[in-house]
Amino acid sequence: MKYKDFSKILSQKMQESKGCEGYKEFAEDVALLRKTRKNCGRPTIMANFWMRRICNMSKTEIRKYVDNYKKGMLDPYQCEPKERDIANENGFMNEDEEDFIGGI
């Protein structure tokens, strides 16, 4: 899925999380992800990956995630998620996500 296809979904997820405790920090980091998508290299891959993961979250998941969000957790320039990123409950990626990252 291209950015223009999921940009509206990402905006919708931002609206759903408004009012959550970590919204300000989350919004700042999502803005960084959006800016980074035009670059190249690993930060761009991570930015696009994380934006897609956010788009796939349910309303309950996104609200819970943003309530516990800390500044910099989605910094694509560090290339390693801080604390608990948006991976599944056990902290590991699904096979298709590993293929996506490993195939680059």
Secondary structure, DSSP 8 states (H G I E B T S, - for coil): --HHHHHHHHHHHHHHTTTSTTHHHHHHHHHHHHHHTTS-SHHHHHHHHHHHHHHTS-HHHHHHHHHT--TTTT-TTT-S--SS-SS-TTS---HHHHHHHHT-
